[in-house]
Amino acid sequence: MNVAETDQSLLAERAYDALIGALQSGQPASGAFLSMPALVAQLGLPIAAVRDAVKRAEAQGLVSILPKRGVLVMDAGPETTRECLNLRAMFDVEGVRRLVSAGGALPLAELRAAHEGILQAARSGGAPNLPERAMLTDLMLHDAMATGLGSGLAAALYAQNRHRVAIIQNTRPFLRDRIVSAMEEHLAIIDAIVAGDADAAAAAIRTHLDATLRWWGVAA
């Protein structure tokens, strides 16, 4: 690979990271349409790199390319939401089973403290940036469980689905009542992992999934 090709590859990677960051922040939001010039202006990178990034994101189901028109962000409708959250639960369960079986270490004390802090803040009436902090704390546990998947294809698929879930989450407010119940559900998962009980963790993950689907109004 020559210098020009290397530079183009680096720019494409930067554009992809920038696009993922924009999607995760909800700008552009689910279902939004952007012309390619508008997306290039938003990301601030060359059009060739942005095109490469968009193609990569399309392969992961994050966007759709509309020829000669622009880019359409993934629609976070009921069917997509159910599929993505069910897939995340499958990754969670498998990750925990592998971690428990192999005796893998997780920062459980740190995870518990973070969840208890958010739970206390939500119960006491809220705090600055509580929804954003709660979403980051929520993600901490899911990412931790995914470490049990290793670094192969399953982990790569988890990462792709993680991006889709982020788009979905930005379509719905993370209200204080849901923050309370979600943190409680996560603490039940953490308790099961601490006990080394993969079956109990799997049941707690399923409870969390069902509650999330009901809260979002997309239960099967």
C-alpha positions as CSV (number, residue, x, y, z in Angstrom):
1,M,0.0,0.0,0.0
2,N,1.5,3.4,-1.1
3,V,1.3,6.6,0.9
4,A,-1.8,7.9,-0.9
5,E,-3.6,4.6,-0.3
6,T,-2.6,4.7,3.4
7,D,-3.8,8.3,3.7
8,Q,-7.2,7.4,2.1
9,S,-7.6,4.4,4.4
10,L,-6.9,6.5,7.5
11,L,-9.4,9.1,6.3
12,A,-12.0,6.5,5.6
13,E,-11.5,5.1,9.2
14,R,-11.8,8.6,10.6
15,A,-15.0,9.2,8.6
16,Y,-16.5,5.9,9.8
17,D,-15.7,6.8,13.4
18,A,-17.2,10.2,12.9
19,L,-20.3,8.8,11.3
20,I,-20.8,6.2,14.1
21,G,-20.3,9.0,16.7
22,A,-22.9,11.1,15.0
23,L,-25.4,8.2,14.8
24,Q,-24.8,7.3,18.5
25,S,-25.5,10.9,19.5
26,G,-28.8,11.0,17.6
27,Q,-27.6,13.5,15.0
28,P,-28.8,12.4,12.4
29,A,-31.7,10.6,14.1
30,S,-33.4,7.4,13.2
31,G,-35.3,7.7,9.9
32,A,-33.5,10.9,9.0
33,F,-32.5,11.6,5.4
34,L,-29.3,13.5,4.5
35,S,-27.9,14.4,1.2
36,M,-24.2,13.4,0.7
37,P,-23.1,17.1,0.7
38,A,-24.9,17.7,4.0
39,L,-23.3,14.6,5.6
40,V,-19.9,15.6,4.3
41,A,-20.4,19.1,5.8
42,Q,-21.5,17.6,9.1
43,L,-18.5,15.2,9.4
44,G,-16.0,17.6,8.0
45,L,-14.1,15.0,6.0
46,P,-13.5,14.5,2.2
47,I,-16.4,13.1,0.2
48,A,-14.5,10.0,-0.8
49,A,-13.8,9.0,2.8
50,V,-17.4,9.7,3.8
51,R,-18.7,7.5,0.9
52,D,-16.5,4.7,2.1
53,A,-17.8,5.2,5.7
54,V,-21.4,5.2,4.5
55,K,-20.9,1.9,2.5
56,R,-19.5,0.3,5.6
57,A,-22.3,1.5,7.8
58,E,-24.8,0.3,5.2
59,A,-23.3,-3.2,5.3
60,Q,-24.0,-3.2,9.1
61,G,-27.7,-2.1,8.6
62,L,-27.1,1.4,10.1
63,V,-28.0,3.4,7.0
64,S,-29.4,2.8,3.5
65,I,-27.8,4.5,0.5
66,L,-30.4,6.0,-1.9
67,P,-28.6,6.3,-5.2
68,K,-28.1,9.9,-6.5
69,R,-30.1,11.1,-3.5
70,G,-28.3,10.6,-0.2
71,V,-28.4,8.5,3.0
72,L,-31.3,7.3,5.1
73,V,-30.6,6.4,8.7
74,M,-31.9,3.1,10.1
75,D,-35.6,3.2,11.1
76,A,-36.0,2.2,14.7
77,G,-39.5,0.8,14.4
78,P,-41.0,-2.0,16.5
79,E,-39.7,-4.9,14.5
80,T,-36.1,-3.6,14.3
81,T,-36.2,-2.7,18.0
82,R,-37.3,-6.2,19.0
83,E,-34.7,-7.9,16.8
84,C,-31.8,-5.7,18.0
85,L,-32.7,-6.0,21.7
86,N,-33.2,-9.8,21.4
87,L,-29.9,-10.1,19.7
88,R,-28.2,-8.1,22.4
89,A,-29.7,-10.3,25.1
90,M,-28.4,-13.4,23.2
91,F,-24.9,-11.8,23.2
92,D,-25.3,-10.9,26.9
93,V,-26.3,-14.5,27.9
94,E,-23.5,-16.1,25.9
95,G,-20.9,-13.7,27.2
96,V,-21.8,-14.3,30.8
97,R,-21.9,-18.1,30.3
98,R,-18.4,-18.0,28.9
99,L,-17.1,-15.7,31.6
100,V,-18.6,-17.8,34.4
101,S,-17.3,-21.0,32.8
102,A,-13.8,-19.7,32.3
103,G,-13.7,-17.8,35.6
104,G,-13.2,-14.5,33.7
105,A,-12.9,-11.4,35.8
106,L,-15.2,-8.4,35.5
107,P,-15.0,-5.0,37.4
108,L,-18.1,-6.0,39.3
109,A,-17.5,-3.7,42.3
110,E,-17.1,-0.8,39.9
111,L,-20.2,-1.8,38.0
112,R,-22.3,-2.1,41.1
113,A,-21.1,1.2,42.5
114,A,-21.9,3.0,39.2
115,H,-25.4,1.5,39.0
116,E,-26.1,2.2,42.7
117,G,-25.1,5.8,42.2
118,I,-27.4,6.3,39.3
119,L,-30.2,4.4,41.1
120,Q,-29.9,6.7,44.1
121,A,-29.9,9.8,42.0
122,A,-33.0,8.7,40.1
123,R,-34.8,7.8,43.3
124,S,-34.0,11.1,44.9
125,G,-35.5,13.1,42.1
126,G,-32.8,13.3,39.4
127,A,-29.5,14.9,38.8
128,P,-27.8,16.9,36.0
129,N,-27.5,14.9,32.8
130,L,-29.1,11.9,34.5
131,P,-30.4,10.3,31.3
132,E,-27.1,10.5,29.6
133,R,-25.2,9.2,32.6
134,A,-27.7,6.4,33.0
135,M,-27.3,5.3,29.4
136,L,-23.5,5.2,29.8
137,T,-23.9,3.2,32.9
138,D,-26.3,0.8,31.2
139,L,-23.9,0.4,28.4
140,M,-21.0,-0.4,30.8
141,L,-22.7,-3.6,31.9
142,H,-23.6,-4.8,28.4
143,D,-20.1,-4.1,27.2
144,A,-18.6,-5.9,30.2
145,M,-20.7,-9.0,29.5
146,A,-19.7,-8.9,25.9
147,T,-16.0,-9.3,26.8
148,G,-16.9,-13.0,27.3
149,L,-17.4,-13.2,23.6
150,G,-13.6,-12.8,23.0
151,S,-12.3,-10.8,20.0
152,G,-13.7,-12.9,17.1
153,L,-16.7,-12.7,14.9
154,A,-19.2,-12.7,17.8
155,A,-17.6,-9.7,19.3
156,A,-17.6,-7.9,16.0
157,L,-21.3,-8.6,15.6
158,Y,-22.0,-7.4,19.1
159,A,-20.2,-4.1,18.3
160,Q,-22.3,-3.7,15.1
161,N,-25.5,-4.3,17.0
162,R,-24.4,-2.0,19.8
163,H,-24.4,0.8,17.2
164,R,-28.0,-0.1,16.1
165,V,-29.2,-0.1,19.7
166,A,-27.7,3.3,20.2
167,I,-29.7,4.7,17.3
168,I,-32.8,3.0,18.8
169,Q,-32.2,4.5,22.3
170,N,-32.0,8.0,20.9
171,T,-35.6,7.7,19.7
172,R,-37.0,7.3,23.2
173,P,-36.5,9.4,26.3
174,F,-34.8,7.6,29.2
175,L,-37.3,8.7,31.9
176,R,-36.5,8.7,35.6
177,D,-39.0,5.9,36.4
178,R,-37.4,3.7,33.8
179,I,-33.9,4.6,35.0
180,V,-34.9,3.2,38.4
181,S,-36.2,-0.1,37.1
182,A,-33.4,-0.5,34.6
183,M,-30.7,0.0,37.2
184,E,-32.5,-2.5,39.5
185,E,-32.7,-5.0,36.7
186,H,-29.0,-4.6,36.0
187,L,-28.1,-5.0,39.7
188,A,-30.0,-8.3,39.6
189,I,-27.8,-9.4,36.7
190,I,-24.6,-8.3,38.6
191,D,-25.7,-10.2,41.7
192,A,-26.1,-13.4,39.6
193,I,-22.6,-12.9,38.0
194,V,-21.1,-12.3,41.4
195,A,-22.6,-15.6,42.6
196,G,-21.2,-17.3,39.5
197,D,-24.7,-18.5,38.5
198,A,-24.9,-18.2,34.7
199,D,-28.5,-19.6,34.7
200,A,-29.7,-16.9,37.1
201,A,-27.9,-14.3,35.1
202,A,-29.6,-15.5,31.9
203,A,-33.0,-15.3,33.6
204,A,-32.2,-11.7,34.9
205,I,-31.1,-10.7,31.4
206,R,-34.4,-12.0,30.0
207,T,-36.3,-10.1,32.6
208,H,-34.4,-6.9,31.7
209,L,-35.1,-7.5,28.0
210,D,-38.8,-8.1,28.5
211,A,-39.1,-5.0,30.7
212,T,-37.3,-2.8,28.1
213,L,-39.5,-4.1,25.3
214,R,-42.7,-3.4,27.4
215,W,-41.4,0.1,28.4
216,W,-40.8,0.9,24.7
217,G,-44.2,-0.4,23.7
218,V,-42.8,-3.1,21.4
219,A,-43.3,-6.3,23.3
220,A,-44.1,-9.3,21.2
